[in-house]
Amino acid sequence: MRSSILIFEVLRMAVKEILLLGNPKLYDRSEPIAEDDLDPVRAAAEDLHDTLLDFRKRYGAGRAIAAPQIGCMKRLIYLFIHEPVVFINPRLEDLSREMIEVWDDCMCFPDLLVRVQRHKACTVRFKDLEWHDRTMRLSGDLSELLQHEYDHLDGILAVSRAMDGRSFALRSRKRQ
């Protein structure tokens, strides 16, 4: 009985291929989601969940993923740190003047780190899976993370935000 449950769980998983740096789709702007699209959005959120967990298992990293990273050109972000949060049509507001400098990574280029500047704090307004309005104030690494994922919705990659020509490193070679 236990083996049939495991087979069902494996079959149910919908791990999608993550588009890699150089794929032209990554530079396209995503389309807004309408309330009528909630059923396909729920399916896409499940795909993002499964893909994120698979990436974590393979690379030991990954806290969030944007729909364009799996070729779904919708304004959808999936974050899973302690619990899952689905951001539908997110809008960044109240960006702090204070900036932080980070070595940014991305599932689309898993061995590359890019030094970028991000706002230390921001507010994100979005719809949840029940189409309710939500607001979150984020700071520090969560602010940076959401700004990174939000950029994916507009076709912007971290490599486009590099601070300068020396702001690139291979994770496998970087010394802390």
N, C-alpha and C positions, 0 to 999 in steps of 0.2 A: 504494500500500500504506500509506504513512504517513497519508494522510487517513482511511482506514478505521480505523486504530488510534485516531486522535483522536476519531472519531465514537463508537467503542466506549467510550472513556474518558469522554466527555461523557454518554453514555447510562447508564453505570454509576454516575455520581455521584448521590447521593440528598440533595440540599440541601433541607432542610426550612425551612418558614416559622418564624421566631422570633416567639414571642408577645410582644406589646408591652405596656408599662405600661397598666394598666386592664383587661387581660384577666383575668376572675375565676379562671381555671384557675391562674394564677401564685400564687394565695394558698392553694391546696390542698396538703395534706401528701401526699408520695409514698409509695407502697407498697414494702415490702421485696421483694427479689428472691430467689426460691428457686433452688436448684441446677438444678432441672428447666427453668428459664427461660433457660438459657445460650444456646441458639440464637437466640431473639428478642433477647436482650441483645447478642449479637455484632452483629446487624443494626442495633440501635439505636446501638451504639458507632460503627459505620461511618457512620450518618446524622449523628451528632454530629461526627465527624471532617470529613465533607464540608461540613457547615453551618459549622463553625468556620473552615475554610480559605476558604470563600466569604465569610464575614464579614471575615476578614483582608484579602482581596483588595479588598473594597469600602470598608472603613473604616481599614485600616492598623493594626488592633488586634485583640486577642483571643488569650488564652492558654488559656482553659478554658471549658467550657460544661456545664451540668447538664441532664439529660434533661427536666425539666419546662419548660425554656425552648422546647422544640419540641413540647410537648404530650404527651410520654411520661411518665406519672406513676409512674415507678420511681426507686428510690434509686441513681442512676447518675450519675457525673461523669466527664467526659473532659477530660484536661489534655494539652496538647501544646506544650512549650517546645522542648526539644532532641530529645525522643523522646516518643511517646504513652504515657500512663499511664491505665488505666481503673480507676476506683474503684467497686466494687460494694458496696452497703450500708456506706458509710463511717461511722465513728464518730469524733468528735473527743474527744480525751482530753488530760490534762495541759496545759490551757490556762495560759499564763503569767499571772502577776499584772500584769506590765508590759504596758502598752497602747501602741499606736501610733495616730496620727491620720493618715488618708489621704483624698484625694479619690477616692472609689470611682466606677467607671463600670460599665455593664452593657449587654449586647447588647439587653436589653429596652427600654432607653431610651438609644440611642446618642449623643445630643447632651447628655445630662444628667449632671452630676457631683454627687455627694452626699458631704459631709464626714462621715465616720464614725470611730468608734474600734473597733479590733480588737485581739485579743491578739497580742503580738509573736511568740509561738511557740506551737506546738501539736503534738500527735502525732495522726496519723490511722491508724486500723486499718481494714482493708478486705479484701475478696476480689478477686482478679484474675480474668481471663477463663478461667483454668484451675481456678478455685475454690480457689486456694491462699490461705492467710492471709498478709497483708502488713502491714507497719508502716513508716511514714515519720515522721521528725521534721522539721518545717518551721519556718522563722523568716523574719522580715521580710516582704517582698512575697509570697513563696510561702505563708506562713501566712495573710496577709490574703486572698489569692486563694482558697485552699481554704475559708476560713471563709465567704467570699461565696457560693461555689458550694454549700456545705453548707446555707446558709440557704435557697437555692432548693428544696432537698429538703423543707424544712419549711414552705414557702409564705411565706417572709419575704424581702422585697425590701430593698435598701439604703435606699430612701426611708423605710422604717419604722425604720431605725436612725440617721437623721439626728441630728446632735448638737444642733441647734436649728433655729429657723425661718429662719436665715440660712445654712444649710449646703447651699445649692443653687446651682449655676451652670451655665450653658450652656457646653459645651466650646468652641463656636465663639466665645464672648465672653470666656472666662476668660483673665486675664493671669496668668502664672506669677510 
